[in-house]
Amino acid sequence: MKIAFDVDGVVLKSLDVILEYVNKKTGLDIKVDDLTTWDLEPLGLDLKTLWEAVDYMYAAPRVEPYGRAQEVLSRIHHSTNEPLLFITGRADPQTAKRHLEALSWNSTMPEMIVCGGNRDKREYLTENCVDFIIEDDLRHVDDYLEAGFGVGLMVRPWNRSAAATVTARFESWADIDQWFLSISRKYEKR
């Protein structure tokens, strides 16, 4: 089974960095837990500030990962002997690659492929023969499922109350670890 991982909101705490900039610039105190949608426009912020915040995050030398992300990704890489595949909605996937490479990987950084450039990732899923994507952005989940891709939703404050139909829901990287172990056993038995 070929698995793809979204970057922002799944592996990296990118919205934390974006909100840090927004709060500093506007004097607000918006927290990630306050978000009810992935899109920040409903917060009433002007687009100039939002784009500045995104550029600020892109330029950051490092973006903190979610707990156990590196550990689980390393285990998946070593178990599959395949490069990790990251598909990002960032217009410039190289910024995501730089942030992923800056993480404190255990012994060695796993081989990785980073592609993307659009929030609708179907083209990249097809090009890379992906079976399953772990995503936090709900915008195209139905499209992915309709196209035959499995979708694992990384539950975050901005998607927690959504009633989206997905293949699996993950509350944390520990859940992804358990899920991967269970599917690995199924494939080993074949």
N, C-alpha and C positions, 0 to 999 in steps of 0.2 A: 504494500500500500504506500503510495507516494503522498506525503503530507507537506502542505505549505503553511507557513506561518505569516500572519500579518505582523507588522513591526510595532507601529504606534498604538498603544492601548492593549497590546497583547504581550509583547516582549519588553518594550520601553515605556516608562512613565512620561511620555512626551507632553501630555496635557498638563501635567504638573509644572513643567518648564514654561509652557505657553501661558498658563494662568499666573505664574510668578511675574512674567513680564506685564501682563494685562493689569494685575493688581498694583504693580509699581507705577505704571503709567497713568492709571485712572484713579488710584486711591481706594479702589474697591477691595473687598476681601472675599473673593469667590474661591471656593474650595472644590476640588474634584468631586467630593461627596454631594455637593449642591447641584451637580449637573443632572439633567433629566433627558438630555439628548446629546448625541455626538457633535452636532453642529453648534457652534458658539454664537451664531448670529442672533438667536432668540434672546440672548442676554442684553440686547440693545446696544452692543458695542459697535462703533463705526468700523467699516471694513479696513480702513487704513491701519488702525490699531491692531486688528486681528492679523493682518498680513505682516505687520512689523513683529508681532509676537511669534508667528510661525517662522519668520526669518531668524529671529533670535534663537529659537529652538534648533533650527537647522545649523546655525553657526556655533552652537554649544560644543565644546570639545568632547563632552560625555553626557549622556542622558542615563539616569539610573534605571536599572531593570527592575521588573517585578520580582518578588521573592521566589527563589529557586529556579528562575527562568534559565539561567546559564547552566545550572546543574542538570536540569531535565533535558535541555537541548543537547548538551554534551553526551548524555546517556543515549539519546535517540541517534545522534550521529555515530557513536561507537557501535551501537547495536545494528544499525542498518549498513554501515560502511559506505554511506552515500553522503554527498554534500547536503547540508541543511538548505532548504529552499525558503527564502523570504520573499513575499510579494507585498510591496508597499503601495499605498495610494499616493505617496509623495511624488510630486512632479519630477524631482531629481532623485532617483533611487540611490545614487552614489552617496548622498548625505546619510541615508539609512545604513548603507554598508559601512561608512566611516564610524557611525555610532555603534554599530554591532561589533566592529573590530576593536573598539575602544573598551569593551567590557573586560572585566577581569576573569578570563577563562581559566579553568583549573590548571591543567598541565600544559595543554596546547590549544590554540584556537582551532575550532573545527573548520573544515573546508565549508564554504558557504557560497550560495548563489543568491544575489539580491537583484530583483527586477521589479518592474511596475511603472507607475506614473499616472495611474488613473484609479479612482475609487471603485470603478467597475472592473474587477479583476478577471473576468471570464476569459479574455484573450490570453492572459498569462497562464491561467489555469490549464487551458487547452494546450498551449505551446509547450508546457512543461509536463504534460501527461499526469496532472495532479488528480488524486482520488478524493482528497479531503483537505479542507482549509480551516484553520483556526483563526477566527475573525472576531472583532468587537463591534464593527460598524454594521448596522442593520440594513443600510440602504439597498444592497443588492443580494441579500441572503436568499430571497425567493427566486431571484434569477439564477443563482448558483445551484440551488436545489432543482429547479426546473431543467437546468442544463445537465443534471446528473451528477453533480459534485456533492460529496458529503460536507456538511458544515458543522463545525464545533464553535459554539458561541462562548467566548471568554466573557463571563459576566462581570460587568463594571457598573458603577453608579448610573451612567448615562444610558444603559440598556436594560438594567435590572427589571424594570416594570413592563418591558415590552413582551407582548404575547407571541413573539415570532416562533414559527415552527423551525426547528433545527434538528440535526441528527444527534447532537450531544450538547450538553451545557457544562461548562467548567467554571467553578468558583475560584480556582487557584491553579498554580502550576503543579501542585501535589495531585490534583484531579487529573491533569493531563498525563502525569507520570503513571498513575494507576490505569488510566485508559490505554496508554501506549503499551504497558505491560500486558494487559488483557488481550489487545489485538495482536501483539507479537506472539503470544502463546497460540492463538488461533492459527496464525500463518505458519508457525513451526510445526504444527500437527499435520499439515497438508503433505 
